[in-house]
Amino acid sequence: MKRDIKHLISAADKALTRLTNPLHRKIAANYRLHAMLEVSGRWEEIFAPDMTVDHPFYRVASPQGLIELDGREQVQSFYKGLVETDTTVMILDHEELVIDDWGFASEALYNTYLTGEQAMARGAAGAQLGKKYIEQRWVCMIWPYDAKGRMIGERVYPAPTVELVECPDEDFLTVEDAHREFGPLIRQAQDELRDSSG
């Protein structure tokens, strides 16, 4: 059965029901909006001045080693690459969020939707052309934020792939699914973020 892509933001939604600290709420709302924009391939909007600092810094572990992205141009190039390879669509399961003044930490089981070609390009053992897959792996993240609730950057530490599960065509989530489901939520979240930024 095709999953509801809105499950991606369920941990942030739950956090917003319990948080009362205005900065912590803004961080959770920022993360929620960031996630929806990223899976929808709308990476340019992540860099709105009320969402991200002028000079972000990312540190991302990968099978090829540690990647450090210093500054807006390098970080934007990273997102552009995800969109060009059509590998932005994912759902997070079992996400735990810890939010404080400095930002948030998260652990979740990532389910990334990949074609056989995309999975093979990532070096996934057993992937075949013409098939579709869900790549599962645990990921820990630490995202620092500034006092205005803007993202300073990301630290992303994925575990090796836990499993590569074949996905029937009718259950495969696409960027078009993300656009359709998240479009109205993104508009609402952007308006709310602008209002909270004054």
C-alpha positions, 0 to 999 in steps of 0.5 A: 500500500502506498504510504502517506508522505505526510508521515515525513513531518509527523515528529515535528507535528508532534513536537509542535503540539507539546512545545511552549518555548517560542524559539523551540517552536520556531526551530520545529516549524523551520525543520518541518518546512525544510523537510517538506521543501526538500522532498518536493525538490523546492530547495531554493526556498530553503534559503529564504532569509527567515529560514537559513543564515547567510553562511550555512555549513554542512558536514555529511558522512557518506560512503565516499567519506566526509563531505563538508559544505561551507557557504551558501553556494556549496550547500545549494549545489548539494541540494541541486544535485539531489534534485537532478538525480531525483533522489529527494523523496523519503519518509522517516520512521521512528523519528525522535527529536530533541529540541533546545535553544541551540537547535535539534538532534534527531534519530530516524529510520530513513526510507528513501525511494529509488529507482533501480538505476538510482540504487545502483548509482549509490552502490546498492547490492542487488539492485536491478534496472527497471525495478523500484526500491526503498532504501532503509538506513538509520540516520542521526542528525544535529542541526544548529540554529541561531537565536532567530530560529534560523538554520545554521547548518546540518551535521548528518551521520547515516548508518550503512544501509539496513535493507533495500526493499523492492517496492511495487510501482503502485506504492512508489512515492514520487516528487509529484506526490510530494508536490501534491500533498505538501503544496498547501502545507508549505504555503501555510507554513511559509506564511506562519514563519513570516508572521513569527519573524515579524 
